[in-house]
Amino acid sequence: MKIIVCLKQVPDAKNVRLDPKTNTMSREGVKSIMNPFDEHALEEAVRLAAEYGGSVTALSMGPPQAGEMLRGAVACGADAAVLVSDRAFAGADTWATTYTLARAVITLGGADLIICGKQAIDGDTAQVGPGLAGRLDLAYASCIKKVQEVKDGVIIAQRMMDDGYDELEIPLPALFTVVKEINEPRIASLKGKMKAKKVEIKVLDAAGIGADPKLLGLAGSPTKVDKVFAPEARGERTMLTGTVAGQVTQLVEKLEAVLNA
């Protein structure tokens, strides 16, 4: 089974700040990490390849520095890594991103299964997975919390719902997105890290994936970000200090004062 797992390098959300002058995210000095949902997608891809036989290719669209993230994917079990990188991709919205990734998948010869994280923590749109499935005309399911079995060209899986889960039969080839509940991502082994140091990251540019320049990046994006801003703080804030018991007492007193006002 040939598996492609889509990964995105994102800024660490704990350290993201907004530039008040440009109204954009300030990435200066902010560490980049693998999108947390994608860590679970990678783990599931490696697990399925080990259990049912096959290979895992980690695929990412991003700047050259995303190559280090892909090495981390190899260290955690991916067999190969491909970076789709070109200045022409800059400013891409999810529509242009799915076009670029679809061209990359086609260039790589397709796959039996493509796995994506449910969403990226920087954009939170959850659109790339289903958009890529639509581009490639693949069977698709979102929010998979457990893969029970793969047999006879069908994946049996559970899709998380608000009140439980649906049990699905997804015919291959297919694409699905995963939630964090599906597994616990592994920590790279020493052997994996040594393999990652030696692996060659395949880099594909716009010409390499046979992309139409008019459909890439900002030019190919029907949506534009006009402004990004942090909401203004509303209301008064009170910081409680002291021991836990003391803070509880303070909190109760303040709540009683509000209720009796």
The 8 nearest C-alpha neighbors of each residue, nearest first, counted from 0:
[[1, 53, 111, 52, 2, 54, 48, 51],
 [2, 0, 110, 111, 54, 53, 55, 112],
 [1, 3, 55, 112, 110, 113, 54, 111],
 [4, 2, 113, 56, 55, 57, 110, 112],
 [3, 5, 114, 57, 113, 115, 58, 41],
 [6, 4, 58, 115, 59, 57, 114, 3],
 [7, 5, 59, 37, 58, 4, 57, 8],
 [6, 8, 34, 59, 33, 9, 5, 60],
 [7, 9, 33, 32, 34, 65, 31, 68],
 [8, 10, 31, 32, 34, 33, 7, 11],
 [11, 9, 31, 12, 30, 32, 29, 15],
 [10, 12, 13, 31, 30, 14, 32, 9],
 [11, 13, 15, 14, 10, 120, 121, 9],
 [14, 12, 11, 15, 10, 16, 29, 30],
 [13, 15, 12, 11, 29, 16, 30, 10],
 [16, 14, 12, 13, 11, 29, 25, 10],
 [15, 17, 25, 24, 14, 18, 26, 23],
 [18, 16, 24, 25, 23, 19, 22, 228],
 [17, 19, 22, 20, 25, 21, 23, 24],
 [20, 18, 22, 21, 17, 23, 228, 229],
 [19, 21, 18, 22, 23, 17, 228, 25],
 [20, 22, 23, 18, 19, 17, 24, 226],
 [23, 21, 227, 19, 18, 228, 20, 226],
 [24, 22, 21, 227, 18, 17, 25, 226],
 [23, 25, 17, 16, 18, 26, 15, 22],
 [24, 26, 17, 18, 16, 27, 23, 15],
 [27, 25, 29, 24, 28, 15, 10, 16],
 [28, 26, 29, 25, 30, 24, 15, 16],
 [27, 29, 26, 30, 25, 14, 31, 15],
 [30, 28, 26, 27, 14, 10, 31, 15],
 [29, 31, 11, 10, 28, 32, 14, 26],
 [32, 30, 10, 9, 11, 8, 29, 33],
 [33, 31, 9, 8, 11, 10, 34, 30],
 [32, 34, 8, 7, 35, 9, 68, 38],
 [33, 35, 37, 7, 36, 9, 8, 119],
 [36, 34, 38, 37, 33, 39, 120, 119],
 [37, 35, 116, 38, 39, 34, 179, 117],
 [38, 36, 116, 40, 39, 34, 35, 6],
 [39, 37, 41, 35, 36, 40, 184, 42],
 [38, 40, 42, 37, 41, 36, 184, 179],
 [41, 39, 37, 43, 116, 38, 42, 115],
 [42, 40, 44, 38, 39, 43, 4, 37],
 [41, 43, 39, 45, 184, 44, 40, 46],
 [44, 42, 46, 40, 41, 45, 47, 39],
 [43, 45, 41, 47, 46, 42, 48, 40],
 [46, 44, 48, 42, 43, 47, 76, 49],
 [45, 47, 43, 49, 44, 48, 42, 50],
 [46, 48, 50, 44, 49, 45, 51, 43],
 [49, 47, 53, 52, 45, 51, 46, 50],
 [50, 48, 46, 47, 52, 51, 45, 53],
 [51, 49, 47, 48, 52, 46, 45, 53],
 [50, 52, 48, 47, 49, 53, 0, 149],
 [53, 51, 48, 49, 50, 0, 54, 47],
 [52, 54, 0, 48, 1, 51, 55, 49],
 [53, 55, 1, 48, 2, 78, 0, 56],
 [54, 56, 2, 77, 78, 3, 45, 57],
 [57, 55, 79, 3, 80, 78, 77, 4],
 [56, 58, 80, 4, 3, 5, 81, 79],
 [59, 57, 5, 81, 80, 82, 6, 4],
 [60, 58, 82, 6, 5, 7, 83, 61],
 [61, 59, 83, 82, 84, 7, 58, 100],
 [60, 62, 84, 65, 59, 83, 63, 82],
 [61, 63, 64, 84, 65, 85, 60, 86],
 [64, 62, 65, 66, 84, 61, 82, 67],
 [65, 63, 66, 62, 67, 68, 61, 8],
 [66, 64, 68, 67, 63, 62, 61, 8],
 [65, 67, 69, 64, 68, 63, 70, 82],
 [68, 66, 70, 69, 65, 64, 71, 63],
 [67, 69, 71, 65, 70, 66, 33, 72],
 [68, 70, 72, 66, 71, 67, 80, 73],
 [71, 69, 67, 73, 195, 72, 68, 74],
 [70, 72, 74, 68, 69, 73, 75, 67],
 [73, 71, 69, 75, 70, 74, 77, 68],
 [72, 74, 77, 70, 76, 75, 195, 71],
 [73, 75, 191, 192, 71, 195, 187, 72],
 [76, 74, 187, 72, 73, 191, 77, 71],
 [75, 77, 73, 74, 45, 78, 72, 191],
 [78, 76, 73, 55, 79, 72, 56, 75],
 [79, 77, 55, 56, 73, 54, 76, 80],
 [80, 78, 56, 77, 57, 73, 55, 81],
 [79, 81, 57, 200, 56, 58, 69, 201],
 [82, 80, 201, 58, 200, 202, 57, 59],
 [81, 83, 202, 59, 60, 84, 58, 201],
 [84, 82, 60, 203, 202, 204, 59, 61],
 [83, 85, 204, 61, 62, 60, 82, 203],
 [84, 86, 204, 87, 88, 205, 83, 62],
 [85, 87, 88, 89, 84, 62, 216, 204],
 [86, 88, 85, 89, 216, 215, 205, 212],
 [89, 87, 216, 86, 215, 85, 91, 90],
 [90, 88, 216, 86, 91, 87, 217, 85],
 [89, 91, 217, 216, 88, 92, 220, 218],
 [92, 90, 216, 217, 95, 89, 96, 220],
 [91, 93, 220, 94, 95, 96, 90, 222],
 [92, 94, 96, 95, 127, 97, 126, 91],
 [95, 93, 96, 97, 92, 220, 98, 130],
 [94, 96, 98, 91, 220, 215, 92, 97],
 [97, 95, 93, 99, 98, 94, 91, 92],
 [96, 98, 131, 100, 99, 94, 95, 130],
 [97, 99, 95, 101, 96, 100, 102, 94],
 [100, 98, 96, 102, 97, 101, 95, 103],
 [99, 101, 103, 97, 102, 98, 96, 104],
 [102, 100, 104, 98, 103, 99, 97, 131],
 [101, 103, 105, 99, 100, 104, 208, 106],
 [102, 104, 100, 106, 101, 105, 208, 107],
 [105, 103, 107, 101, 109, 106, 102, 100],
 [104, 106, 109, 108, 102, 107, 103, 101],
 [105, 107, 103, 104, 108, 208, 102, 109],
 [108, 106, 104, 105, 109, 103, 110, 102],
 [109, 107, 105, 106, 104, 110, 103, 1],
 [108, 110, 105, 104, 107, 111, 106, 1],
 [111, 109, 1, 112, 2, 3, 113, 108],
 [112, 110, 172, 1, 0, 2, 171, 173],
 [111, 113, 2, 173, 110, 172, 174, 3],
 [114, 112, 174, 3, 4, 2, 173, 110],
 [113, 115, 4, 175, 174, 176, 40, 5],
 [116, 114, 176, 5, 40, 128, 4, 37],
 [115, 117, 37, 36, 176, 177, 40, 118],
 [118, 116, 176, 177, 178, 125, 142, 36],
 [119, 117, 125, 116, 123, 124, 120, 36],
 [118, 120, 123, 121, 122, 34, 36, 125],
 [119, 121, 123, 122, 118, 34, 12, 9],
 [120, 122, 119, 123, 9, 10, 12, 34],
 [121, 123, 124, 119, 120, 118, 125, 93],
 [124, 122, 119, 120, 118, 125, 121, 126],
 [123, 125, 126, 122, 118, 119, 127, 93],
 [126, 124, 118, 123, 117, 127, 128, 119],
 [127, 125, 124, 128, 129, 130, 93, 118],
 [126, 128, 130, 129, 93, 131, 97, 125],
 [129, 127, 131, 130, 126, 115, 176, 132],
 [128, 130, 132, 131, 127, 126, 133, 139],
 [131, 129, 127, 133, 132, 128, 126, 97],
 [130, 132, 97, 134, 128, 133, 129, 127],
 [133, 131, 129, 137, 135, 130, 134, 136],
 [134, 132, 136, 130, 131, 135, 129, 137],
 [133, 135, 131, 132, 136, 130, 101, 98],
 [134, 136, 132, 133, 137, 131, 101, 105],
 [137, 135, 133, 134, 132, 138, 131, 173],
 [138, 136, 132, 173, 135, 139, 172, 174],
 [137, 139, 173, 174, 170, 169, 172, 136],
 [140, 138, 174, 175, 173, 137, 132, 129],
 [139, 141, 175, 176, 174, 142, 143, 138],
 [140, 142, 176, 175, 143, 177, 158, 139],
 [141, 143, 177, 178, 158, 176, 159, 117],
 [142, 144, 158, 177, 157, 141, 145, 159],
 [145, 143, 181, 180, 158, 157, 159, 178],
 [146, 144, 157, 181, 156, 143, 147, 158],
 [147, 145, 156, 148, 155, 157, 144, 154],
 [146, 148, 156, 155, 145, 149, 157, 154],
 [149, 147, 155, 146, 154, 150, 156, 153],
 [148, 150, 154, 153, 155, 152, 151, 147],
 [151, 149, 153, 152, 148, 154, 155, 51],
 [150, 152, 153, 149, 154, 170, 171, 148],
 [151, 153, 171, 150, 170, 154, 149, 172],
 [154, 152, 170, 169, 150, 151, 171, 149],
 [153, 155, 149, 169, 168, 148, 156, 170],
 [156, 154, 168, 148, 147, 167, 146, 149],
 [155, 157, 146, 167, 147, 145, 166, 154],
 [156, 158, 166, 145, 165, 143, 144, 164],
 [159, 157, 143, 165, 164, 142, 144, 166],
 [160, 158, 164, 142, 144, 143, 163, 157],
 [159, 161, 164, 163, 162, 158, 165, 142],
 [160, 162, 163, 159, 164, 158, 165, 142],
 [163, 161, 160, 164, 159, 165, 158, 157],
 [164, 162, 160, 161, 159, 165, 158, 157],
 [165, 163, 159, 160, 158, 157, 166, 162],
 [164, 166, 158, 157, 167, 159, 160, 163],
 [167, 165, 157, 156, 158, 164, 168, 155],
 [168, 166, 156, 155, 169, 157, 165, 158],
 [167, 169, 155, 154, 153, 170, 156, 166],
 [168, 170, 154, 153, 167, 155, 171, 138],
 [171, 169, 153, 152, 172, 154, 173, 168],
 [172, 170, 173, 152, 153, 111, 169, 112],
 [171, 173, 111, 112, 170, 137, 138, 110],
 [172, 174, 138, 171, 112, 137, 139, 113],
 [175, 173, 113, 139, 112, 114, 132, 138],
 [174, 176, 140, 114, 139, 141, 115, 113],
 [177, 175, 115, 141, 117, 116, 142, 114],
 [178, 176, 143, 142, 116, 117, 40, 144],
 [177, 179, 142, 180, 117, 144, 181, 143],
 [178, 180, 181, 39, 36, 182, 177, 144],
 [179, 181, 178, 144, 182, 183, 145, 177],
 [180, 182, 144, 145, 179, 178, 177, 39],
 [183, 181, 180, 184, 39, 179, 43, 42],
 [182, 184, 185, 39, 181, 42, 179, 180],
 [185, 183, 42, 39, 38, 182, 186, 41],
 [186, 184, 187, 183, 75, 42, 188, 38],
 [185, 187, 188, 75, 184, 74, 183, 191],
 [188, 186, 75, 74, 191, 185, 192, 189],
 [187, 189, 191, 190, 192, 186, 74, 75],
 [188, 190, 192, 191, 193, 187, 74, 194],
 [191, 189, 193, 188, 192, 194, 74, 187],
 [190, 192, 74, 188, 194, 189, 193, 187],
 [191, 193, 74, 195, 189, 194, 190, 188],
 [192, 194, 190, 196, 191, 195, 189, 197],
 [193, 195, 191, 192, 197, 196, 198, 190],
 [196, 194, 192, 74, 70, 198, 73, 197],
 [197, 195, 193, 194, 198, 192, 70, 74],
 [198, 196, 195, 194, 199, 193, 192, 70],
 [199, 197, 195, 196, 194, 200, 70, 79],
 [200, 198, 201, 197, 80, 79, 195, 196],
 [201, 199, 80, 81, 202, 198, 82, 66],
 [200, 202, 81, 82, 199, 80, 203, 79],
 [203, 201, 82, 83, 81, 200, 204, 84],
 [202, 204, 83, 207, 84, 82, 208, 201],
 [205, 203, 207, 85, 84, 206, 83, 208],
 [204, 206, 207, 210, 208, 85, 209, 203],
 [207, 205, 209, 208, 204, 210, 203, 211],
 [206, 208, 204, 203, 205, 209, 210, 106],
 [209, 207, 103, 206, 210, 205, 102, 106],
 [210, 208, 206, 207, 205, 211, 102, 106],
 [211, 209, 205, 208, 212, 206, 102, 99],
 [210, 212, 213, 214, 209, 215, 205, 206],
 [213, 211, 215, 214, 210, 87, 205, 219],
 [212, 214, 211, 219, 215, 218, 216, 210],
 [215, 213, 219, 212, 211, 95, 218, 216],
 [216, 214, 219, 212, 95, 88, 213, 218],
 [217, 215, 91, 88, 89, 90, 219, 218],
 [216, 218, 90, 91, 220, 219, 89, 215],
 [219, 217, 216, 220, 213, 215, 214, 91],
 [220, 218, 214, 215, 217, 216, 213, 95],
 [219, 221, 217, 92, 222, 95, 218, 91],
 [222, 220, 219, 223, 94, 92, 218, 217],
 [223, 221, 220, 92, 224, 94, 217, 93],
 [222, 224, 225, 221, 220, 92, 217, 90],
 [225, 223, 226, 222, 227, 92, 90, 23],
 [226, 224, 223, 227, 22, 222, 23, 228],
 [225, 227, 224, 22, 228, 23, 21, 223],
 [226, 228, 22, 23, 225, 229, 224, 24],
 [229, 227, 22, 230, 226, 17, 23, 19],
 [228, 230, 231, 17, 227, 22, 232, 16],
 [231, 229, 228, 232, 233, 227, 17, 22],
 [230, 232, 233, 229, 228, 234, 235, 19],
 [231, 233, 230, 234, 235, 229, 236, 228],
 [234, 232, 231, 235, 230, 236, 229, 237],
 [235, 233, 236, 232, 231, 237, 230, 238],
 [234, 236, 237, 233, 232, 238, 231, 253],
 [237, 235, 234, 238, 233, 232, 239, 253],
 [236, 238, 239, 235, 240, 250, 253, 234],
 [239, 237, 240, 236, 246, 250, 241, 235],
 [240, 238, 246, 237, 241, 249, 250, 245],
 [241, 239, 246, 238, 242, 245, 243, 249],
 [240, 242, 245, 246, 243, 239, 244, 249],
 [241, 243, 245, 244, 246, 240, 247, 239],
 [244, 242, 246, 245, 247, 241, 240, 248],
 [243, 245, 247, 242, 246, 248, 241, 249],
 [244, 246, 242, 248, 243, 247, 241, 249],
 [245, 247, 249, 243, 248, 244, 239, 250],
 [248, 246, 250, 244, 245, 249, 251, 243],
 [247, 249, 245, 251, 246, 250, 252, 244],
 [250, 248, 246, 252, 247, 251, 253, 245],
 [249, 251, 247, 253, 252, 248, 246, 254],
 [252, 250, 254, 248, 253, 249, 255, 247],
 [251, 253, 249, 255, 250, 254, 256, 248],
 [252, 254, 256, 250, 255, 251, 249, 257],
 [255, 253, 257, 251, 256, 252, 250, 258],
 [256, 254, 258, 252, 257, 253, 259, 251],
 [255, 257, 253, 259, 254, 258, 260, 252],
 [258, 256, 254, 260, 255, 259, 253, 252],
 [259, 257, 255, 256, 260, 254, 253, 252],
 [260, 258, 256, 257, 255, 254, 253, 252],
 [259, 257, 258, 256, 255, 254, 253, 252]]
